[in-house]
Amino acid sequence: MKGLDGADGAVWSERGPLSIRCERELEGTYVVELCGELDLAGIEFVADELARVEESDAVRILVDLSGLEFADSAGLRVLLQAAQRSAGNSGRLTFLRPQGAVARVMSLTQMDTLLPFDD
């Protein structure tokens, strides 16, 4: 895994075909941007990062899925588990919708009705 600090204060981490960008915004929102492929090989990476952010004092956690190009059932499950933890706890986690093939998979599996989308 490689971590890079961006000029904007964001931290990029990469593991194989999956990248995660995390940034704490001034108004108390933590943005977690997922880019690339979310599959079995990347679920622990995503789960660990989401758990780290959930432990913060952020008022809101926004998981941006618009940069995902692929997600399999294991990837969808880790997102659903995070949403369920949030619903049973603080309810502060929301998602931005994916595009293309990932949006189609979410629609076919009805995950688009189970995750709390911000848009």
DSSP file with accessible surface (Angstrom, degrees, kcal/mol):
  #  RESIDUE AA STRUCTURE BP1 BP2  ACC     N-H-->O    O-->H-N    N-H-->O    O-->H-N    TCO  KAPPA ALPHA  PHI   PSI    X-CA   Y-CA   Z-CA
    1    1 A M              0   0  147      0, 0.0     2,-0.4     0, 0.0    14,-0.2   0.000 360.0 360.0 360.0 137.6    0.0    0.0    0.0
    2    2 A K  E     -A   14   0A 109     12,-1.5    12,-2.0     2,-0.0     2,-0.4  -0.934 360.0-162.3-118.9 134.6    1.3    3.4   -0.9
    3    3 A G  E     -A   13   0A  51     -2,-0.4     2,-0.4    10,-0.2    10,-0.3  -0.968   7.7-176.2-118.3 133.7    0.1    6.6    0.8
    4    4 A L  E     -A   12   0A  88      8,-3.2     8,-3.4    -2,-0.4     2,-0.6  -0.993  21.9-135.5-129.6 133.5    0.6   10.1   -0.7
    5    5 A D  E     -A   11   0A 137     -2,-0.4     6,-0.2     6,-0.2     2,-0.1  -0.776  26.5-141.5 -85.6 125.2   -0.2   13.4    0.8
    6    6 A G    >   -     0   0   25      4,-4.2     3,-1.8    -2,-0.6    -1,-0.0  -0.426  21.4-112.9 -82.1 161.4   -1.9   15.6   -1.8
    7    7 A A  T 3  S+     0   0  119      1,-0.3    -1,-0.1     2,-0.1    -2,-0.0   0.778 117.8  58.6 -63.4 -23.7   -1.3   19.4   -2.1
    8    8 A D  T 3  S-     0   0   86      2,-0.1    -1,-0.3     1,-0.0     3,-0.1   0.361 124.7-100.6 -88.6   6.8   -4.9   19.9   -1.0
    9    9 A G  S <  S+     0   0   58     -3,-1.8    15,-0.3     1,-0.3    -2,-0.1   0.386  82.2 132.5  90.2  -4.8   -4.4   18.1    2.3
   10   10 A A        -     0   0    0     13,-0.1    -4,-4.2    -5,-0.1     2,-0.5  -0.457  50.9-137.2 -77.8 152.8   -6.0   14.9    1.0
   11   11 A V  E     -AB   5  22A  55     11,-2.8    11,-2.6    -6,-0.2     2,-0.4  -0.963  13.3-159.1-115.0 124.2   -4.3   11.6    1.5
   12   12 A W  E     -AB   4  21A  77     -8,-3.4    -8,-3.2    -2,-0.5     2,-0.4  -0.878   9.5-176.4-100.0 134.2   -4.2    9.0   -1.3
   13   13 A S  E     -AB   3  20A  15      7,-2.7     7,-3.0    -2,-0.4     2,-0.4  -0.984   5.6-163.2-128.3 142.3   -3.7    5.4   -0.6
   14   14 A E  E     +AB   2  19A  67    -12,-2.0   -12,-1.5    -2,-0.4     2,-0.3  -0.968  17.5 172.6-128.4 142.2   -3.4    2.7   -3.2
   15   15 A R  E >   - B   0  18A  89      3,-2.8     3,-1.7    -2,-0.4    30,-0.0  -0.845  67.8 -56.2-145.0 107.2   -3.6   -1.1   -3.2
   16   16 A G  T 3  S-     0   0   68     -2,-0.3    -1,-0.2     1,-0.3    26,-0.0  -0.341 121.7 -11.0  58.8-131.5   -3.6   -2.8   -6.6
   17   17 A P  T 3  S+     0   0   69      0, 0.0    20,-1.9     0, 0.0     2,-0.4   0.312 122.0  85.6 -84.4  12.6   -6.4   -1.4   -8.8
   18   18 A L  E <   -BC  15  36A   1     -3,-1.7    -3,-2.8    18,-0.3     2,-0.4  -0.944  53.1-175.9-119.1 132.3   -8.1    0.4   -5.9
   19   19 A S  E     -BC  14  35A  24     16,-2.8    16,-2.7    -2,-0.4     2,-0.4  -0.957   7.1-160.9-122.6 145.3   -7.3    3.9   -4.7
   20   20 A I  E     -BC  13  34A   1     -7,-3.0    -7,-2.7    -2,-0.4     2,-0.5  -0.995   0.8-165.6-126.9 129.4   -8.8    5.7   -1.7
   21   21 A R  E     -BC  12  33A  33     12,-2.5    12,-3.2    -2,-0.4     2,-0.4  -0.967   9.5-171.8-113.2 123.9   -8.6    9.5   -1.2
   22   22 A C  E     +BC  11  32A   7    -11,-2.6   -11,-2.8    -2,-0.5     2,-0.4  -0.962   8.4 169.8-118.6 135.5   -9.5   10.8    2.3
   23   23 A E  E     - C   0  31A  40      8,-2.2     8,-3.0    -2,-0.4     2,-0.7  -0.982  26.0-144.8-146.5 132.3   -9.9   14.4    3.2
   24   24 A R  E     - C   0  30A 102     -2,-0.4     6,-0.2   -15,-0.3     2,-0.2  -0.858  25.0-150.5 -94.8 117.4  -11.2   16.1    6.3
   25   25 A E    >   -     0   0   65      4,-3.3     3,-1.7    -2,-0.7     4,-0.1  -0.527  23.0-111.4 -88.9 159.6  -13.0   19.3    5.3
   26   26 A L  T 3  S+     0   0  179      1,-0.3    -1,-0.1    -2,-0.2    -2,-0.0   0.820 111.9  60.9 -60.9 -34.9  -13.3   22.3    7.5
   27   27 A E  T 3  S-     0   0  129      1,-0.1    -1,-0.3     2,-0.1    32,-0.1   0.338 125.2 -93.8 -80.9  11.6  -17.0   22.0    8.2
   28   28 A G  S <  S+     0   0    9     -3,-1.7    31,-1.7     1,-0.3    32,-1.6   0.602  82.3 134.2  92.6  11.8  -16.5   18.6    9.8
   29   29 A T  E     - d   0  60A   9     30,-0.2    -4,-3.3    29,-0.2     2,-0.6  -0.807  42.4-153.3 -96.3 133.9  -17.2   16.4    6.8
   30   30 A Y  E     -Cd  24  61A  31     30,-2.9    32,-2.9    -2,-0.4     2,-0.5  -0.936  11.5-157.6-102.8 121.5  -14.8   13.5    6.1
   31   31 A V  E     -Cd  23  62A  13     -8,-3.0    -8,-2.2    -2,-0.6     2,-0.5  -0.902   8.9-172.8-103.0 126.7  -14.8   12.6    2.4
   32   32 A V  E     -Cd  22  63A   1     30,-3.0    32,-2.7    -2,-0.5     2,-0.5  -0.973   7.9-165.8-119.0 111.1  -13.7    9.1    1.4
   33   33 A E  E     -Cd  21  64A  41    -12,-3.2   -12,-2.5    -2,-0.5     2,-0.5  -0.894   3.8-157.9-104.4 123.0  -13.3    8.8   -2.4
   34   34 A L  E     -C   20   0A   0     30,-2.5    33,-0.6    -2,-0.5     2,-0.4  -0.873  14.7-179.2-100.6 130.3  -13.1    5.2   -3.8
   35   35 A C  E     +Cd  19  67A  25    -16,-2.7   -16,-2.8    -2,-0.5     2,-0.5  -0.984  44.7   3.9-132.0 139.3  -11.5    4.9   -7.3
   36   36 A G  E    S-Cd  18  68A  11     31,-2.3    33,-3.5    -2,-0.4    34,-1.5  -0.800 107.8  -3.9  99.9-131.0  -10.8    1.9   -9.5
   37   37 A E  E     - d   0  70A  70    -20,-1.9     2,-0.8    -2,-0.5    34,-0.2  -0.916  47.6-165.7-115.6 121.6  -11.9   -1.6   -8.7
   38   38 A L  E     + d   0  71A   0     32,-2.9    34,-1.8    -2,-0.5    37,-0.4  -0.869  39.3 132.2-104.7  99.6  -13.6   -2.6   -5.4
   39   39 A D  S >> S-     0   0   34     -2,-0.8     3,-1.8    32,-0.2     4,-0.9  -0.667  73.8 -67.3-134.8-171.5  -13.4   -6.4   -5.3
   40   40 A L  G >4 S+     0   0  118      1,-0.3     3,-0.7    -2,-0.2     4,-0.5   0.858 127.9  57.7 -51.9 -37.8  -12.4   -9.2   -2.9
   41   41 A A  G 34 S+     0   0   78      1,-0.2    -1,-0.3     2,-0.1     4,-0.2   0.770 113.4  38.7 -67.9 -21.8   -8.8   -8.1   -3.0
   42   42 A G  G <> S+     0   0    3     -3,-1.8     4,-2.3     1,-0.1    -1,-0.2   0.474  86.1  93.0-108.5  -0.9   -9.6   -4.6   -1.8
   43   43 A I  H <X S+     0   0   29     -4,-0.9     4,-3.1    -3,-0.7     5,-0.2   0.885  87.2  49.5 -67.5 -36.6  -12.4   -5.1    0.8
   44   44 A E  H  > S+     0   0  130     -4,-0.5     4,-2.7     2,-0.2     5,-0.2   0.918 110.5  52.4 -65.8 -39.7  -10.1   -5.3    3.8
   45   45 A F  H  > S+     0   0    5     -4,-0.2     4,-1.9     2,-0.2    -2,-0.2   0.939 115.0  40.9 -57.8 -48.6   -8.3   -2.1    2.6
   46   46 A V  H  X S+     0   0    1     -4,-2.3     4,-2.9     2,-0.2     5,-0.3   0.929 114.1  52.1 -68.9 -45.1  -11.7   -0.3    2.3
   47   47 A A  H  X S+     0   0   29     -4,-3.1     4,-2.4    -5,-0.2    -2,-0.2   0.918 110.8  48.2 -59.2 -43.0  -13.1   -1.7    5.6
   48   48 A D  H  X S+     0   0   90     -4,-2.7     4,-2.2    -5,-0.2    -1,-0.2   0.911 113.1  47.3 -64.3 -42.9  -10.0   -0.6    7.5
   49   49 A E  H  X S+     0   0   26     -4,-1.9     4,-2.3    -5,-0.2    -2,-0.2   0.922 112.8  48.3 -67.4 -42.1  -10.1    2.9    6.1
   50   50 A L  H  X S+     0   0    1     -4,-2.9     4,-2.9     1,-0.2    -2,-0.2   0.916 110.9  51.4 -64.6 -40.1  -13.9    3.3    6.8
   51   51 A A  H  X S+     0   0   35     -4,-2.4     4,-1.4    -5,-0.3    -1,-0.2   0.915 109.2  51.2 -62.5 -40.4  -13.4    2.0   10.3
   52   52 A R  H  < S+     0   0  110     -4,-2.2     4,-0.4     1,-0.2     3,-0.3   0.938 113.4  43.9 -62.3 -44.8  -10.6    4.6   10.8
   53   53 A V  H >< S+     0   0    1     -4,-2.3     3,-1.5     1,-0.2     5,-0.4   0.893 108.7  57.5 -69.2 -38.4  -12.8    7.4    9.6
   54   54 A E  H 3< S+     0   0   40     -4,-2.9    -1,-0.2     1,-0.3    -2,-0.2   0.803 101.4  57.8 -62.9 -27.4  -15.8    6.2   11.6
   55   55 A E  T 3< S+     0   0  164     -4,-1.4    -1,-0.3    -3,-0.3    -2,-0.2   0.613  92.0  93.2 -77.4 -10.7  -13.7    6.5   14.8
   56   56 A S  S <  S-     0   0   30     -3,-1.5   -26,-0.0    -4,-0.4    -3,-0.0  -0.197  88.2-115.2 -75.5 173.3  -13.1   10.2   14.1
   57   57 A D        +     0   0  125      3,-0.0    -1,-0.1     2,-0.0    -3,-0.1   0.163  62.6 145.6 -94.9  19.5  -15.2   13.0   15.4
   58   58 A A        -     0   0    2     -5,-0.4   -29,-0.2     1,-0.1     3,-0.1  -0.281  48.0-144.7 -58.3 139.3  -16.4   14.0   12.0
   59   59 A V  S    S+     0   0  111    -31,-1.7     2,-0.3     1,-0.2   -30,-0.2   0.833  84.8  18.0 -72.2 -33.0  -20.0   15.2   11.9
   60   60 A R  E     -d   29   0A  72    -32,-1.6   -30,-2.9     2,-0.0     2,-0.5  -0.995  62.9-156.2-143.0 142.7  -20.5   13.7    8.5
   61   61 A I  E     -de  30  93A   1     31,-2.8    33,-2.7    -2,-0.3     2,-0.5  -0.988  12.0-168.8-122.2 121.2  -18.8   10.9    6.5
   62   62 A L  E     -de  31  94A  18    -32,-2.9   -30,-3.0    -2,-0.5     2,-0.7  -0.949   5.4-161.2-113.7 117.8  -19.4   11.1    2.7
   63   63 A V  E     -de  32  95A   0     31,-2.9    33,-2.5    -2,-0.5     2,-0.7  -0.892  10.8-152.6-101.6 112.0  -18.2    8.0    0.7
   64   64 A D  E     +de  33  96A  23    -32,-2.7   -30,-2.5    -2,-0.7     3,-0.3  -0.771  21.0 172.8 -90.5 113.0  -17.9    9.0   -3.0
   65   65 A L  E >   +     0   0A   0     31,-1.6     3,-1.9    -2,-0.7    34,-0.5   0.395  52.4 100.7 -97.5   1.0  -18.4    6.0   -5.2
   66   66 A S  E 3  S+     0   0A  50      1,-0.3    33,-0.2    32,-0.2    -1,-0.2   0.717  78.1  56.3 -65.7 -18.6  -18.3    8.0   -8.5
   67   67 A G  E 3  S+d   35   0A  23    -33,-0.6   -31,-2.3    -3,-0.3     2,-0.3   0.449  80.6 111.3 -92.1   1.1  -14.7    7.0   -9.2
   68   68 A L  E <   -d   36   0A   6     -3,-1.9    31,-0.5   -33,-0.3    34,-0.3  -0.578  39.3-179.9 -77.5 135.7  -15.4    3.2   -9.1
   69   69 A E  E    S+     0   0A 141    -33,-3.5     2,-0.3     1,-0.3   -32,-0.2   0.600  71.7  15.2-103.3 -19.8  -15.1    1.4  -12.4
   70   70 A F  E     +d   37   0A  95    -34,-1.5   -32,-2.9    31,-0.1    -1,-0.3  -0.989  56.8 176.5-155.6 143.0  -15.9   -2.1  -11.0
   71   71 A A  E     -d   38   0A   5     -2,-0.3   -32,-0.2   -34,-0.2     2,-0.1  -0.942  11.0-162.2-149.3 130.7  -17.4   -3.6   -7.8
   72   72 A D     >  -     0   0   44    -34,-1.8     4,-2.4    -2,-0.3     5,-0.2  -0.406  44.8 -85.8-100.2-175.7  -18.2   -7.2   -7.1
   73   73 A S  H  > S+     0   0   96      1,-0.2     4,-2.3     2,-0.2     5,-0.1   0.859 128.2  53.8 -62.8 -34.3  -20.5   -8.7   -4.5
   74   74 A A  H  > S+     0   0    6      2,-0.2     4,-1.8     1,-0.2    -1,-0.2   0.911 109.5  48.8 -65.8 -39.9  -17.7   -8.6   -1.8
   75   75 A G  H  > S+     0   0    0    -37,-0.4     4,-1.5     2,-0.2    -2,-0.2   0.913 111.2  49.0 -64.8 -42.6  -17.2   -4.9   -2.5
   76   76 A L  H  X S+     0   0   10     -4,-2.4     4,-2.5     1,-0.2    -2,-0.2   0.899 107.9  56.0 -63.3 -38.7  -20.9   -4.2   -2.3
   77   77 A R  H  X S+     0   0  118     -4,-2.3     4,-2.8     1,-0.2    -1,-0.2   0.908 103.7  52.2 -62.3 -41.7  -21.1   -6.1    1.0
   78   78 A V  H  X S+     0   0    5     -4,-1.8     4,-1.8     1,-0.2    -1,-0.2   0.886 111.1  48.5 -65.3 -33.7  -18.3   -4.0    2.7
   79   79 A L  H  X S+     0   0    0     -4,-1.5     4,-2.2     2,-0.2    -1,-0.2   0.925 111.7  48.7 -69.3 -43.1  -20.3   -0.8    1.7
   80   80 A L  H  X S+     0   0   39     -4,-2.5     4,-2.6     1,-0.2    -2,-0.2   0.910 109.3  52.9 -63.5 -40.9  -23.5   -2.3    3.0
   81   81 A Q  H  X S+     0   0   82     -4,-2.8     4,-2.4     1,-0.2    -1,-0.2   0.909 109.1  49.3 -62.2 -40.8  -21.8   -3.3    6.3
   82   82 A A  H  X S+     0   0    0     -4,-1.8     4,-2.3     2,-0.2    -1,-0.2   0.919 111.3  49.6 -64.1 -42.2  -20.5    0.3    6.8
   83   83 A A  H  X S+     0   0    8     -4,-2.2     4,-2.6     1,-0.2    -2,-0.2   0.905 111.0  49.7 -63.9 -39.4  -24.0    1.7    6.1
   84   84 A Q  H  X S+     0   0  117     -4,-2.6     4,-1.9     2,-0.2    -2,-0.2   0.898 109.7  50.7 -67.9 -39.7  -25.6   -0.7    8.6
   85   85 A R  H  < S+     0   0   98     -4,-2.4     4,-0.5     1,-0.2    -1,-0.2   0.930 112.8  47.1 -60.7 -43.7  -23.0    0.2   11.3
   86   86 A S  H ><>S+     0   0    9     -4,-2.3     5,-3.1     1,-0.2     3,-1.1   0.914 109.7  52.1 -66.4 -42.6  -23.7    3.9   10.7
   87   87 A A  H 3<5S+     0   0   82     -4,-2.6    -1,-0.2     1,-0.3    -2,-0.2   0.867 112.6  46.1 -62.8 -35.1  -27.5    3.4   10.8
   88   88 A G  T 3<5S+     0   0   74     -4,-1.9    -1,-0.3    -5,-0.2    -2,-0.2   0.502 128.5  23.5 -83.9  -3.5  -27.2    1.6   14.1
   89   89 A N  T < 5S-     0   0  137     -3,-1.1    -3,-0.2    -4,-0.5    -2,-0.1   0.488 133.5 -17.8-124.5 -91.7  -24.9    4.2   15.5
   90   90 A S  T   5 -     0   0   60     -5,-0.2    -3,-0.2     0, 0.0    -4,-0.1   0.680  62.6-140.4-103.7 -22.9  -24.6    7.8   14.4
   91   91 A G      < +     0   0   48     -5,-3.1    -4,-0.1    -6,-0.2    -5,-0.1   0.685  64.8 124.1  67.2  20.0  -26.3    7.8   10.9
   92   92 A R        +     0   0   43     -6,-0.2   -31,-2.8   -32,-0.1     2,-0.5   0.527  41.8  95.0 -91.7  -3.6  -23.6   10.2    9.7
   93   93 A L  E     +e   61   0A   3    -33,-0.2     2,-0.3   -10,-0.1   -31,-0.2  -0.766  46.4 162.5 -94.9 126.8  -22.4    8.1    6.8
   94   94 A T  E     -e   62   0A  26    -33,-2.7   -31,-2.9    -2,-0.5     2,-0.3  -0.909  23.9-134.1-134.3 167.5  -23.8    8.7    3.3
   95   95 A F  E     -ef  63 117A   0     21,-2.3    23,-3.3    -2,-0.3    24,-0.5  -0.898   6.5-137.3-123.8 149.2  -22.8    7.9   -0.2
   96   96 A L  E     -e   64   0A  44    -33,-2.5   -31,-1.6    -2,-0.3    21,-0.0  -0.887  46.3-100.2 -97.9 138.7  -22.4    9.6   -3.6
   97   97 A R        -     0   0   93     -2,-0.4     6,-0.1   -33,-0.1    -1,-0.1  -0.191  31.0-124.3 -63.8 146.1  -23.7    7.4   -6.4
   98   98 A P        -     0   0    7      0, 0.0     2,-0.2     0, 0.0   -32,-0.2  -0.277  24.1-131.3 -77.0 174.0  -21.5    5.4   -8.6
   99   99 A Q    >>  -     0   0  118    -31,-0.5     4,-1.1   -34,-0.5     3,-1.1  -0.726  55.5  -9.3-119.6 168.6  -21.5    5.8  -12.4
  100  100 A G  H 3> S+     0   0   58     -2,-0.2     4,-2.0     1,-0.2     5,-0.1  -0.071 125.6   4.7  53.9-129.9  -21.6    3.3  -15.3
  101  101 A A  H 3> S+     0   0   67      1,-0.2     4,-2.4     2,-0.2    -1,-0.2   0.842 131.5  53.5 -62.5 -35.4  -21.2   -0.4  -14.7
  102  102 A V  H <> S+     0   0    0     -3,-1.1     4,-2.5   -34,-0.3    -1,-0.2   0.916 108.1  50.3 -69.1 -39.1  -21.1    0.0  -10.9
  103  103 A A  H  X S+     0   0   37     -4,-1.1     4,-2.2     1,-0.2    -1,-0.2   0.911 110.6  50.9 -62.4 -39.6  -24.4    1.9  -10.9
  104  104 A R  H  X S+     0   0  156     -4,-2.0     4,-2.8     2,-0.2    -2,-0.2   0.924 109.5  49.0 -64.8 -44.7  -25.9   -0.8  -13.1
  105  105 A V  H  X S+     0   0   50     -4,-2.4     4,-2.2     1,-0.2     6,-0.3   0.923 111.1  50.8 -61.3 -42.2  -24.8   -3.6  -10.7
  106  106 A M  H  <>S+     0   0    2     -4,-2.5     6,-1.5     1,-0.2     5,-1.4   0.890 111.8  47.7 -64.4 -37.0  -26.2   -1.6   -7.7
  107  107 A S  H ><5S+     0   0   60     -4,-2.2     3,-0.9     3,-0.2    -2,-0.2   0.938 111.8  49.0 -68.0 -45.2  -29.5   -1.3   -9.5
  108  108 A L  H 3<5S+     0   0  111     -4,-2.8    -2,-0.2     1,-0.3    -1,-0.2   0.847 117.8  40.5 -63.6 -34.5  -29.7   -4.9  -10.5
  109  109 A T  T 3<5S-     0   0   73     -4,-2.2    -1,-0.3    -5,-0.2    -2,-0.2   0.439 109.1-123.7 -92.5  -2.0  -28.9   -6.0   -6.9
  110  110 A Q  T X 5S+     0   0  132     -3,-0.9     3,-1.4    -4,-0.5     4,-0.4   0.642  72.1 132.4  64.1  18.9  -31.1   -3.3   -5.4
  111  111 A M  G >>< +     0   0   14     -5,-1.4     4,-1.8    -6,-0.3     3,-1.1   0.794  61.9  70.2 -64.7 -25.8  -28.2   -2.0   -3.4
  112  112 A D  G 34 S+     0   0   49     -6,-1.5    -1,-0.3     1,-0.3     5,-0.2   0.683  99.9  47.3 -67.1 -13.8  -29.2    1.4   -4.7
  113  113 A T  G <4 S+     0   0  100     -3,-1.4    -1,-0.3    -7,-0.3    -2,-0.2   0.564 112.2  49.7 -98.0 -11.2  -32.3    1.1   -2.4
  114  114 A L  T <4 S+     0   0   99     -3,-1.1    -2,-0.2    -4,-0.4    -3,-0.1   0.709  95.7  73.9-100.6 -26.0  -30.3    0.0    0.7
  115  115 A L  S  < S-     0   0    9     -4,-1.8     2,-1.2     1,-0.0   -35,-0.1  -0.708  85.2-117.1 -92.7 143.1  -27.5    2.5    0.9
  116  116 A P        -     0   0   56      0, 0.0   -21,-2.3     0, 0.0     2,-0.3  -0.648  36.9-163.6 -80.0  99.5  -28.2    6.1    2.1
  117  117 A F  B     -f   95   0A  32     -2,-1.2   -21,-0.2   -23,-0.2    -5,-0.0  -0.657  17.6-152.6 -88.6 142.3  -27.3    8.2   -1.0
  118  118 A D              0   0   79    -23,-3.3   -22,-0.2    -2,-0.3    -1,-0.1   0.612 360.0 360.0 -85.4 -16.8  -26.7   11.9   -0.6
  119  119 A D              0   0  107    -24,-0.5    -2,-0.1     0, 0.0   -24,-0.1  -0.634 360.0 360.0-111.5 360.0  -27.8   12.8   -4.1
